Amino acid sequence: MAHGPKLDPEAARLIANGMVIPAHPLALTAQRKLDERRQVGLTRYYCDAGAGGIAVAVHTTQFAIRDPKFALFEPVLRLAASTVRQFQSSSGKRVLLIAGICGETPQALREARLAGDLGFDLGLLSLASLRDATDCELIAHCRAVGEAIPLFGFYLQPAVGGRVLGYEFWRRFCDIDSVAAIKVAPFNRYQTVDVLRAAGDSGRGSEIALYTGNDDNIIPDLLSDFDVNGRTMRFAGGLLGQWSVWTRRAVELLENIRSCREKNGASALDILARSGALTDANAALFDAKNSFAGCIAGLHEILRRQGLLAGRWCLDEQEDLSPGQMQEIERVCASYPALQDDEFVAAHLDRWLA
C-alpha cells in the first residue's frame, strides 16, 4: 500500500455521503481575458445551488489555462478557493475544492503542490498526457502525485482525450492509500463496470467514493446497485460538466435519489423516467453528434442565456458551437423546462455578480 495525504475526517464523510460537483467553466470577456466578476459569480451560484464540491482547472475550465500565453491556472484556482472560503465563512457549510491535475509527473506534481498550498482538498488526476505509458508507469505516476494531494481518480472517455484503462490498472490504483474517490467517465458500460469491480475487489469499497461522470447515463448510474462478489457498490454522486448548468435541479435530483433509496426504491421508476430527457439535453449541450467538439461552448450558451456569462467565448478563438448545435439547444430547452433552474438564477444573479 502506497501512503500519502488523506482527506480530513469531515471531508471524507462528505465525499462518501455523496454530492453534486459541477465542473467549473471559465468566464471570459470578449477579449478572451479572465472575467473575474463572472468567474466569482459562477462559483457563488454553485455554492448557493447546494453543490457539495467544485472542480476547477478541469476539462470544462479548458485545459488551455495552463498555456503560458494565458497563464490562468493559478489565478483560477485562487479565485475559486477565496470565493469558497467566503461562502463557508458566511454559511457555515463546507464545500470541497477539487483541482484538475494534468501533465507528465513533473507538471502534475507542480499543479498538485500548488493546489494543496491553496487549500484544495483533492486532485482530479487526468492521465491523458501519458497516452503511451504502461500500467506500471501510470501507477508510479499516480503514487508520486498522491504523495502531494489526496487523489480523485479520473477515467476520462477517449473521445475527448482520455485513454482506455483496464480492470488491472484500477485494481492497483485503489491500493494507493491517498485515493479517496474516482470519477468514472468512460461513456462505456463495460469500462464503467471495470472500475466498480476494481474498487470492490480492492477491499476499499467503503473508503473510495465513486462518482459518475457518464453524462449519457447519469440517472441510471446514480440509481443502480452493482454487485461485486457479494458487496453492493453504488455511485455516491456525480462530478459532471453537465452539472455546471442547471445546478439547482441537479442537487434536487440527487436529493430525490437519496430519498428513493431510503424508501427502498419506491419512486425509482419515476426518477428513471427522467433519464431520457437528461440524456437528450446532454447530447445537445455536449454536441455528441460531432464527437463533443462544441461541448464547452454548449455549456457556455446556457450560462450566457441565464446571465451568468457574458458570452460563449473560449480561449481558442476557433472553439464555438458546431453547425446545427444551436438548434438542438433550442429544441431541448423548449422540450424540458423541468431540467432548468432559470428562476433560481434570476432571483440571485445580481447578488452573485455584485
C-alpha positions as CSV (number, residue, x, y, z in Angstrom):
1,M,0.0,0.0,0.0
2,A,1.4,3.4,-1.0
3,H,1.0,6.0,1.6
4,G,0.2,9.7,1.2
5,P,-2.0,12.5,2.5
6,K,-5.6,11.6,3.3
7,L,-8.7,13.7,3.5
8,D,-9.6,15.2,6.9
9,P,-12.5,13.3,8.5
10,E,-15.2,15.8,7.7
11,A,-14.2,15.9,4.0
12,A,-14.0,12.1,3.9
13,R,-17.5,11.9,5.4
14,L,-18.9,14.4,2.9
15,I,-17.4,12.8,-0.2
16,A,-18.6,9.4,0.9
17,N,-22.2,10.6,1.6
18,G,-22.4,11.9,-2.0
19,M,-22.7,15.3,-3.5
20,V,-23.2,17.3,-6.7
21,I,-19.8,18.5,-8.0
22,P,-20.0,20.9,-11.0
23,A,-17.1,21.1,-13.4
24,H,-16.4,24.8,-13.3
25,P,-16.4,26.7,-16.6
26,L,-14.1,29.7,-17.4
27,A,-15.7,33.1,-17.6
28,L,-14.0,35.3,-20.3
29,T,-14.5,38.8,-21.6
30,A,-15.0,39.5,-25.3
31,Q,-11.2,40.0,-25.5
32,R,-10.8,36.4,-24.1
33,K,-9.4,37.6,-20.8
34,L,-10.5,36.3,-17.4
35,D,-13.7,37.9,-16.3
36,E,-13.1,37.7,-12.6
37,R,-16.5,39.1,-11.6
38,R,-18.4,36.4,-13.6
39,Q,-15.9,33.7,-12.5
40,V,-16.7,34.5,-8.9
41,G,-20.4,34.7,-9.8
42,L,-20.4,31.2,-11.1
43,T,-18.7,29.9,-8.0
44,R,-21.3,31.6,-5.8
45,Y,-24.0,30.1,-8.0
46,Y,-22.7,26.6,-7.4
47,C,-22.4,27.1,-3.7
48,D,-25.9,28.6,-3.3
49,A,-27.4,25.9,-5.5
50,G,-26.3,23.3,-3.0
51,A,-23.2,21.8,-4.7
52,G,-21.1,19.9,-2.2
53,G,-17.9,20.5,-4.1
54,I,-16.5,22.4,-7.1
55,A,-14.0,21.0,-9.6
56,V,-11.7,23.7,-11.1
57,A,-9.0,23.5,-13.8
58,V,-10.7,20.5,-15.4
59,H,-11.8,19.9,-19.0
60,T,-14.8,22.2,-18.7
61,T,-12.5,25.0,-17.4
62,Q,-10.4,24.5,-20.6
63,F,-7.0,22.8,-20.4
64,A,-5.5,25.8,-22.2
65,I,-5.5,27.7,-18.9
66,R,-2.1,26.0,-18.4
67,D,-0.6,27.5,-21.6
68,P,2.0,30.2,-20.6
69,K,0.4,32.7,-23.0
70,F,-2.8,32.6,-20.9
71,A,-1.2,31.7,-17.5
72,L,-4.6,31.3,-15.9
73,F,-4.1,28.1,-13.9
74,E,-3.1,29.7,-10.6
75,P,-5.4,32.7,-10.9
76,V,-8.4,30.5,-11.5
77,L,-7.6,28.2,-8.6
78,R,-7.0,31.2,-6.3
79,L,-10.4,32.8,-7.2
80,A,-12.3,29.6,-6.6
81,A,-10.5,29.0,-3.2
82,S,-11.1,32.5,-1.9
83,T,-14.8,32.5,-3.1
84,V,-15.5,29.2,-1.4
85,R,-13.8,30.3,1.8
86,Q,-16.1,33.4,1.8
87,F,-19.1,31.2,1.3
88,Q,-18.1,28.8,4.1
89,S,-17.4,31.7,6.5
90,S,-20.9,33.2,5.9
91,S,-22.9,30.0,5.6
92,G,-21.1,27.5,7.9
93,K,-21.3,24.9,5.1
94,R,-18.3,23.0,3.9
95,V,-17.8,22.9,0.1
96,L,-14.9,20.7,-1.1
97,L,-12.4,22.0,-3.6
98,I,-11.2,19.7,-6.3
99,A,-8.3,20.8,-8.6
100,G,-7.7,19.2,-12.0
101,I,-4.2,17.8,-12.2
102,C,-2.7,17.2,-15.7
103,G,0.5,16.5,-17.5
104,E,3.5,14.3,-17.0
105,T,4.9,13.7,-13.5
106,P,6.9,17.0,-13.0
107,Q,4.0,19.1,-14.2
108,A,1.4,17.1,-12.3
109,L,3.4,17.4,-9.1
110,R,3.7,21.2,-9.5
111,E,0.0,21.5,-10.0
112,A,-0.8,19.2,-7.1
113,R,1.5,21.1,-4.7
114,L,0.1,24.4,-5.7
115,A,-3.5,23.2,-5.3
116,G,-2.6,21.8,-1.8
117,D,-1.0,25.1,-0.8
118,L,-4.1,27.0,-1.9
119,G,-6.3,24.8,0.3
120,F,-7.8,22.4,-2.3
121,D,-9.0,19.1,-0.8
122,L,-8.4,16.7,-3.7
123,G,-6.6,16.5,-7.1
124,L,-8.7,15.1,-10.0
125,L,-5.9,13.3,-11.8
126,S,-6.1,13.1,-15.6
127,L,-3.8,10.6,-17.3
128,A,-4.5,11.8,-20.8
129,S,-0.9,13.1,-21.2
130,L,0.6,9.6,-20.5
131,R,-1.1,8.0,-23.5
132,D,1.8,5.5,-24.2
133,A,2.7,4.7,-20.6
134,T,2.4,1.2,-19.3
135,D,0.2,0.4,-16.3
136,C,3.3,0.2,-14.1
137,E,4.4,3.7,-15.3
138,L,0.9,5.0,-14.7
139,I,0.7,3.7,-11.2
140,A,4.2,5.1,-10.4
141,H,2.9,8.5,-11.7
142,C,-0.2,8.3,-9.6
143,R,1.7,7.3,-6.5
144,A,4.0,10.3,-6.9
145,V,1.1,12.7,-7.3
146,G,-0.7,11.1,-4.4
147,E,2.2,12.0,-2.1
148,A,1.3,15.7,-2.7
149,I,-2.5,15.7,-2.5
150,P,-5.4,13.2,-1.9
151,L,-6.4,11.7,-5.2
152,F,-9.7,11.8,-7.1
153,G,-9.1,9.2,-9.9
154,F,-10.4,10.0,-13.3
155,Y,-11.5,7.7,-16.1
156,L,-11.8,10.2,-19.0
157,Q,-13.5,9.0,-22.1
158,P,-11.2,8.5,-25.1
159,A,-13.4,10.8,-27.4
160,V,-12.2,13.9,-25.5
161,G,-8.6,12.8,-25.0
162,G,-8.7,10.0,-22.4
163,R,-7.3,6.5,-22.8
164,V,-8.6,3.1,-22.1
165,L,-7.7,1.9,-18.6
166,G,-8.4,-1.7,-17.7
167,Y,-9.5,-3.5,-14.6
168,E,-5.9,-4.3,-13.7
169,F,-4.9,-0.7,-13.6
170,W,-7.9,0.4,-11.5
171,R,-7.3,-2.5,-9.1
172,R,-3.8,-1.3,-8.5
173,F,-4.8,2.3,-8.4
174,C,-7.2,1.5,-5.5
175,D,-4.2,0.3,-3.4
176,I,-2.8,3.8,-3.3
177,D,-3.6,5.0,0.2
178,S,-4.3,8.6,-0.7
179,V,-7.1,7.7,-3.2
180,A,-10.4,9.0,-1.8
181,A,-12.6,8.9,-4.9
182,I,-12.8,8.0,-8.6
183,K,-14.7,9.8,-11.3
184,V,-15.9,7.2,-13.7
185,A,-16.5,8.8,-17.1
186,P,-15.6,6.4,-20.0
187,F,-19.1,6.7,-21.5
188,N,-18.9,2.9,-21.8
189,R,-20.8,0.4,-19.6
190,Y,-18.2,-2.3,-19.8
191,Q,-15.4,0.1,-18.7
192,T,-17.6,1.6,-16.0
193,V,-18.1,-1.9,-14.5
194,D,-14.3,-2.5,-14.6
195,V,-13.8,0.4,-12.1
196,L,-16.7,-0.7,-9.9
197,R,-15.2,-4.3,-9.8
198,A,-11.7,-3.0,-9.1
199,A,-12.9,-0.8,-6.2
200,G,-15.0,-3.6,-4.7
201,D,-12.3,-6.2,-5.1
202,S,-9.7,-4.0,-3.5
203,G,-11.3,-4.3,-0.1
204,R,-11.6,-0.4,0.0
205,G,-15.1,-0.2,-1.4
206,S,-16.2,1.6,1.7
207,E,-13.3,4.0,1.6
208,I,-13.2,5.1,-2.0
209,A,-16.3,7.1,-3.2
210,L,-17.4,6.5,-6.7
211,Y,-18.7,9.5,-8.8
212,T,-20.3,9.2,-12.1
213,G,-19.0,11.3,-15.0
214,N,-21.0,9.4,-17.6
215,D,-23.1,12.2,-18.9
216,D,-25.1,9.7,-21.1
217,N,-26.1,7.6,-18.1
218,I,-26.3,10.0,-15.1
219,I,-29.6,8.8,-13.6
220,P,-29.1,5.0,-14.2
221,D,-25.6,5.3,-12.6
222,L,-27.0,7.0,-9.5
223,L,-29.9,4.6,-9.1
224,S,-28.1,1.4,-9.7
225,D,-26.7,-1.2,-7.3
226,F,-23.7,-3.1,-8.6
227,D,-22.9,-6.5,-7.0
228,V,-19.2,-7.2,-6.7
229,N,-18.5,-10.6,-5.1
230,G,-21.3,-10.1,-2.7
231,R,-20.6,-6.4,-2.0
232,T,-23.1,-3.8,-3.2
233,M,-21.3,-0.9,-4.9
234,R,-23.0,2.4,-5.7
235,F,-22.2,5.8,-7.1
236,A,-22.2,8.4,-4.3
237,G,-22.8,11.4,-6.6
238,G,-21.5,13.0,-9.7
239,L,-18.7,15.2,-10.9
240,L,-20.0,16.4,-14.2
241,G,-19.7,19.1,-16.9
242,Q,-23.5,18.7,-17.3
243,W,-23.9,19.8,-13.7
244,S,-22.2,23.1,-14.4
245,V,-25.6,24.2,-15.8
246,W,-29.0,23.9,-14.2
247,T,-27.1,23.0,-11.0
248,R,-30.0,23.6,-8.6
249,R,-32.0,20.9,-10.4
250,A,-29.0,18.5,-10.2
251,V,-29.0,19.0,-6.4
252,E,-32.7,18.3,-6.2
253,L,-32.2,15.2,-8.4
254,L,-29.6,13.7,-6.1
255,E,-31.7,14.5,-3.1
256,N,-34.6,12.7,-4.7
257,I,-32.4,9.7,-5.4
258,R,-31.3,9.6,-1.8
259,S,-34.9,9.7,-0.7
260,C,-35.7,6.9,-3.1
261,R,-33.1,4.7,-1.6
262,E,-34.3,5.3,1.9
263,K,-37.8,4.2,0.7
264,N,-36.3,1.0,-0.8
265,G,-36.8,2.2,-4.4
266,A,-40.5,3.2,-4.1
267,S,-40.1,6.0,-6.6
268,A,-37.2,4.6,-8.7
269,L,-39.3,4.3,-11.8
270,D,-40.4,7.9,-11.6
271,I,-36.8,9.1,-11.3
272,L,-35.6,6.7,-14.1
273,A,-38.3,8.1,-16.4
274,R,-36.4,11.4,-16.3
275,S,-33.3,9.8,-17.7
276,G,-34.2,10.1,-21.4
277,A,-34.8,13.9,-21.1
278,L,-31.5,14.5,-19.3
279,T,-29.5,12.4,-21.8
280,D,-31.2,14.1,-24.7
281,A,-30.4,17.5,-23.3
282,N,-26.8,16.5,-22.6
283,A,-26.4,15.3,-26.2
284,A,-27.4,18.8,-27.4
285,L,-25.2,20.7,-24.9
286,F,-22.2,18.4,-25.3
287,D,-22.5,18.2,-29.1
288,A,-22.5,14.4,-29.1
289,K,-23.2,14.1,-32.8
290,N,-20.0,16.0,-33.6
291,S,-17.8,14.0,-31.2
292,F,-18.2,16.6,-28.4
293,A,-16.5,19.4,-30.4
294,G,-18.9,22.0,-29.1
295,C,-19.2,20.7,-25.5
296,I,-17.7,23.7,-23.7
297,A,-19.5,26.3,-25.9
298,G,-22.8,24.4,-25.4
299,L,-22.5,24.8,-21.6
300,H,-21.4,28.4,-22.1
301,E,-24.5,29.1,-24.1
302,I,-26.9,28.0,-21.3
303,L,-24.9,30.2,-18.8
304,R,-25.0,33.1,-21.2
305,R,-28.8,32.8,-21.6
306,Q,-29.1,32.9,-17.8
307,G,-26.8,36.0,-17.5
308,L,-24.1,34.2,-15.6
309,L,-21.7,34.5,-18.6
310,A,-21.4,37.5,-20.9
311,G,-20.7,35.3,-24.0
312,R,-19.7,31.8,-25.2
313,W,-16.0,32.8,-25.7
314,C,-13.4,30.2,-25.3
315,L,-9.6,30.7,-25.1
316,D,-9.3,29.0,-28.6
317,E,-10.9,31.5,-31.0
318,Q,-11.9,28.6,-33.2
319,E,-13.9,26.9,-30.5
320,D,-17.6,27.5,-30.6
321,L,-20.9,25.8,-31.3
322,S,-20.9,23.2,-34.1
323,P,-23.2,23.7,-37.1
324,G,-26.8,22.8,-36.0
325,Q,-25.9,22.7,-32.3
326,M,-27.8,26.0,-31.5
327,Q,-30.9,24.5,-33.0
328,E,-30.5,21.4,-30.8
329,I,-30.0,23.5,-27.7
330,E,-33.2,25.5,-28.6
331,R,-35.1,22.2,-29.0
332,V,-34.1,20.7,-25.7
333,C,-34.6,23.9,-23.8
334,A,-38.1,24.1,-25.1
335,S,-38.8,20.4,-24.5
336,Y,-37.5,20.0,-21.0
337,P,-38.3,23.1,-18.8
338,A,-38.2,20.9,-15.7
339,L,-34.5,20.4,-16.1
340,Q,-33.8,24.1,-15.9
341,D,-33.2,26.4,-12.9
342,D,-33.7,29.8,-14.7
343,E,-36.0,31.2,-11.9
344,F,-33.4,30.3,-9.2
345,V,-30.6,32.0,-11.1
346,A,-32.7,35.1,-11.9
347,A,-33.6,35.5,-8.2
348,H,-29.9,35.6,-7.1
349,L,-27.9,36.8,-10.1
350,D,-27.4,40.4,-9.1
351,R,-26.0,39.3,-5.7
352,W,-23.7,36.8,-7.3
353,L,-22.3,39.4,-9.7
354,A,-22.1,42.2,-7.2
